[in-house]
Amino acid sequence: MPNKRSGGGLSPTQQAAKFLGVSVLAGAVLAGIALPAVGALGLAAKGSVESFDELPATMKTPPLSQRTTILDADGGQIATVYSRDRTVVPLKDISPYMQKAIVAIEDSRFYQHGAVDLKGVLRALNKNAQTGGVSEGASTLTQQYVKNVFVEEAGNDPTKVAQATQQTIGRKIRELKYAIQVEEELGKKKILENYLNITFFGQQAYGVEAAAQRYFSKSAKDLSLEQSALLAGIVQSPSRYDPVNDETEATKRRNTVLQRMAAVGDISRAQAAEAMKAPLGLKVSKPKNGCITAVKGAGFFCDYVREVFLNDPVFGKTKEKRAKIWNQGGLTIRTTLDPQAQNAAQRSIKEHVYKSDEVATAVSLVQPGTGKILAMGQSRPYGFKKNETQINLSVDQSMGGGMGYQPGSTFKPIVAAAALEDGMPANKVYSSPYQMAYPSPVSACDGKRWMNDPNNPAKLENENSSEVGPYDMREATAKSVNTYYVQMISDIGICPVTTMAKKMGVVRADGDKMPQVPSIALGTQEMSPLTMANAYATFASRGMHCTPVAIESVSRRVGDKTSSLEVPKSTCSRAMSENTADTINALLKGVVEDGTGKKAGLGSRPSAGKTGTTDERYAAWFVGYTPNMAGAVWVGDPAHKRKMVGITIGGRSYGKVFGGEVPGPIWGDMMSGALEGKPVEDFNTVHIPDSKPRDRGDGDEDGGGRDDGGNGDDGFIGGLVGGNNNGGGGGEPFPTPSFSIPEGFFRGQSNGGGNGNGGRFG
């Protein structure tokens, strides 16, 4: 008597011998069952054997793709993402009814035959010969599992999927050989477990656990008899027997499964009859895939986490390898998102800016000294409907964001830090007239010099005609005096400023280099809110800049094994001395205490920050910090078309929008909520000797990028030429310049003023 494996299967040698013994029927078996019968019966036995022997000895089994769970810093779920919604479960966690139902309807002799069911082959061959077509197949459950492995390996590549499912003799030969291997290595129970976890059940559900959750909102281990029969019936044709869209067909198919279970003795006929009377009892849960399902308004942060994973080499040397790991899923990603901070950010956003407003707001919060991103949100939700967007307004273009926004005068503290590092005293006084031409020449990097055009010099002015110097650094910062800071950058040169910006992680949102022009002092280069929040965190951490991070840990489940993956780490380096940072802290405390940022104050909790408003009020900012948290708030039109003049935001009307008036209160409310219950810490500051005191009041605002004599989008190159000098509206849009402009020396923004201030290099 031949030896048999447990479960009734023949040994691999016996199976192979049996396979080769019937190879003369290969044309009928392979073509008559899986292919049209006519024309395929002449397949030579010799060809079948050679094809069989040429296949690799071992089938590659890729890890099953599963859902990935993204968590906040406290372990709360933010979202689940997946290429295939699947949760792998062991056989013991699958209802016995489900196990019996799938075997009964798909391969009732599963426990009696080996990898190939010869009785089934001959039965199907006979029936197909009678009908003249393909009315019955003979693939065993093991063969079906092997085919599903090929499909899984193909992933989302339509060409590879087609190859994995094509009706060819070659595929059937490969399927048969690997079925023999699988039977030998895994055994019946493991094959059944794998099959139930890999199979597609329709409605985006892969595997029985996802199917049980999708159709009945319960676990696979809790499936009843009639529920198990329904799911088992779906497998043959998920679209035809979809119970959500065709209850009648699904019911007929379920009852067929119940009858089959009774016929093979898994249940009694009375049980089958009773179950067939029951309604389908669906309790459908909608697919919850992707960052659109994120809670706490964290859809954009979720998307940022995905971008980090797909772009950081720590997760794989190539983009293809990283994408493969992401699509396979099974990841648990614990992030830096602080739920208290995120909730506070969302509350403040909803209070101050409506999603239907003409303009939007975006905010980011960062922890000084670690680079951890604590919150990220915006007024236009993550989605595809009206007043929704998939563009993350908080981050750089390379990470799913836009082209960025001019930060206006929030860039000025970076200029001040560069000047202090260069040895400038904190009480330095400049004449700071209301209006002036850009000083010239100004030294730039690599020995170059920026030159103003002597025939038509680029000019700038302060926000108000009452802002007339002299001013020292403290008062000029509190009132955001443009002419003071242009005199400062002209004094120290452009290169120290761009170098300091780089040390603080300040880069253009579009990835381009920052130009060597003095107007950068007024914030004319487009940045993202995350960049500005992280830069100001450098001041809060006394000069240490830490690159932003969003991921704390990643664990990966493959099969029944879980491993930890390496994650990106924040890199911290000294951007400036502690004394310089402490001096900036003192300057920016003054902005909040008695300058343009008073409306952003946090009461008894020490804070510091800076307002910013760009040309024609296309954008307004407040960027500020406490010793333990830094945040940036931007308000504006992402399309850079709507000027914030005569506008309603959050149900309130504004004649003109200032950085301290709309972004400031958003920042104040956000920070108050995010820091509630947190220790109250004070800054390290230095004493700044007073220059001769002057009593001029607080001033209205800063005007940010008013760097050229007026209307930034009416003049040539951000208003350099053609704009009048008093901030009025005129000038021809594209005048013929009276001087030569070397190609590549200037950057202009199509709709926004002041991006580059003209001049030339000498």
HELIX and SHEET records of a PDB file:
HELIX    1   1 PRO A   12  GLY A   21  1                                  10    
HELIX    2   2 SER A   23  LEU A   25  5                                   3    
HELIX    3   3 ALA A   26  ALA A   26  1                                   1    
HELIX    4   4 GLY A   27  ALA A   31  3                                   5    
HELIX    5   5 GLY A   32  ALA A   34  1                                   3    
HELIX    6   6 ALA A   45  GLU A   54  1                                  10    
HELIX    7   7 LEU A   91  ASP A   93  5                                   3    
HELIX    8   8 PRO A   96  GLU A  106  1                                  11    
HELIX    9   9 LEU A  118  THR A  131  1                                  14    
HELIX   10  10 LEU A  141  ALA A  154  1                                  14    
HELIX   11  11 PRO A  158  THR A  165  1                                   8    
HELIX   12  12 ILE A  169  LEU A  186  1                                  18    
HELIX   13  13 LYS A  188  ILE A  198  1                                  11    
HELIX   14  14 VAL A  208  PHE A  216  1                                   9    
HELIX   15  15 ALA A  220  ASP A  222  5                                   3    
HELIX   16  16 LEU A  225  ILE A  234  1                                  10    
HELIX   17  17 GLU A  247  ALA A  263  1                                  17    
HELIX   18  18 ARG A  269  LYS A  277  1                                   9    
HELIX   19  19 CYS A  291  THR A  293  5                                   3    
HELIX   20  20 GLY A  299  ASN A  311  1                                  13    
HELIX   21  21 PRO A  313  PHE A  315  5                                   3    
HELIX   22  22 LYS A  319  GLN A  328  1                                  10    
HELIX   23  23 PRO A  339  HIS A  352  1                                  14    
HELIX   24  24 GLN A  397  MET A  399  5                                   3    
HELIX   25  25 GLY A  408  PHE A  411  5                                   4    
HELIX   26  26 LYS A  412  GLU A  421  1                                  10    
HELIX   27  27 CYS A  445  GLY A  447  5                                   3    
HELIX   28  28 MET A  473  LYS A  479  1                                   7    
HELIX   29  29 ASN A  482  ILE A  492  1                                  11    
HELIX   30  30 CYS A  495  LYS A  503  1                                   9    
HELIX   31  31 PRO A  518  LEU A  522  5                                   5    
HELIX   32  32 PRO A  529  ALA A  540  1                                  12    
HELIX   33  33 GLU A  578  ASP A  594  1                                  17    
HELIX   34  34 LYS A  598  ALA A  600  5                                   3    
HELIX   35  35 ASP A  615  ARG A  617  5                                   3    
HELIX   36  36 PRO A  663  LEU A  675  1                                  13    
SHEET    1   A 5 GLN A  77  VAL A  81  0                                        
SHEET    2   A 5 THR A  68  LEU A  71 -1                                        
SHEET    3   A 5 LEU A 331  THR A 335  1                                        
SHEET    4   A 5 ILE A 551  VAL A 558 -1                                        
SHEET    5   A 5 LYS A 561  LEU A 565 -1                                        
SHEET    1   B 5 ILE A 373  GLN A 378  0                                        
SHEET    2   B 5 ALA A 360  VAL A 366 -1                                        
SHEET    3   B 5 MET A 629  GLY A 636 -1                                        
SHEET    4   B 5 ALA A 619  THR A 626 -1                                        
SHEET    5   B 5 ALA A 608  THR A 613 -1                                        
SHEET    1   C 2 VAL A 429  TYR A 430  0                                        
SHEET    2   C 2 TYR A 471  ASP A 472 -1                                        
SHEET    1   D 2 GLN A 435  ALA A 437  0                                        
SHEET    2   D 2 LYS A 459  GLU A 461 -1                                        
SHEET    1   E 3 VAL A 442  SER A 443  0                                        
SHEET    2   E 3 ARG A 449  MET A 451 -1                                        
SHEET    3   E 3 ARG A 760  PHE A 761 -1                                        
SHEET    1   F 2 MET A 544  CYS A 546  0                                        
SHEET    2   F 2 CYS A 572  ARG A 574 -1                                        
SHEET    1   G 2 VAL A 645  ILE A 649  0                                        
SHEET    2   G 2 ARG A 652  LYS A 656 -1                                        
END                                                                             
